């Protein structure tokens, strides 16, 4: 139990470090674009960034599950099966 909690704490701290690095990169790009458009929007994301820091460690874990999800794969066979069924129906209609 302690090892699992320690690993989780390490993962959370690593995710926070990655997020701060990512946030630093984003904030380098955003001020350039926001200065061209408006000066007001940069203040709003900064105010909402503190809850985002808390939500992102939980949102990063599902993102690691998404690549393993098989959602795109069933879509293609189902389309192929429908095509096969359509062809077989066409054959029956021709006879």
VENTA-V748787 format. One record per residue. OMEGA is omega in degrees with one decimal (none if undefined). NEAR is the number of other C-alpha atoms within 8 Angstrom. D_LAST is the distance of its C-alpha to the last C-alpha in whole Angstrom. Layout:
OMEGA:NEAR:D_LAST / OMEGA:NEAR:D_LAST
This chain:
-179.3:4:68 / -180.0:5:71 / -180.0:6:69 / 178.8:7:66 / 178.6:8:68 / 178.4:8:69 / 179.1:8:66 / 178.3:8:65 / 179.1:8:68 / 179.0:8:68 / -179.8:8:64 / 179.3:9:65 / 177.0:8:68 / 179.3:8:66 / 178.4:9:63 / 178.7:10:66 / 178.2:8:68 / -179.8:8:64 / 179.5:10:64 / 176.2:8:67 / 179.0:8:67 / 179.7:8:63 / 178.7:8:65 / 178.0:8:68 / -179.7:8:66 / -178.4:8:64 / 174.6:8:67 / -177.0:8:68 / -175.1:8:65 / -179.2:9:65 / 179.1:9:69 / -178.8:8:68 / -176.9:8:65 / 177.6:11:67 / 177.7:8:70 / -175.8:6:68 / -177.1:6:66 / 175.2:7:68 / -177.7:8:71 / -176.3:6:70 / -179.4:8:67 / -179.5:10:68 / -179.1:8:71 / 177.1:8:68 / 178.8:8:66 / 179.0:8:69 / -178.3:7:70 / -176.9:8:66 / -179.8:8:66 / 173.5:8:68 / -180.0:7:66 / 179.3:8:63 / -179.9:10:65 / -176.6:8:65 / -173.8:8:61 / 177.7:9:60 / 177.6:11:61 / -179.2:8:58 / 179.1:8:56 / -179.6:8:56 / 175.3:8:55 / -179.4:8:52 / 176.6:8:51 / 177.5:8:51 / -176.6:8:48 / 178.1:7:46 / 179.8:6:45 / 179.4:6:44 / -174.0:7:42 / -177.2:6:38 / -179.1:6:37 / -175.0:7:36 / 179.5:7:34 / -177.6:8:32 / -177.6:8:31 / 178.0:8:29 / -179.7:8:27 / 177.6:8:26 / 179.6:8:25 / 179.8:8:23 / 178.1:8:21 / 177.7:8:20 / 179.6:8:19 / -179.8:8:17 / 178.8:8:16 / 179.7:8:14 / -179.9:8:13 / 176.8:8:11 / 178.1:8:10 / 179.7:8:9 / 179.3:8:6 / -179.3:7:5 / -178.4:6:5 / 179.9:5:4 / none:4:0
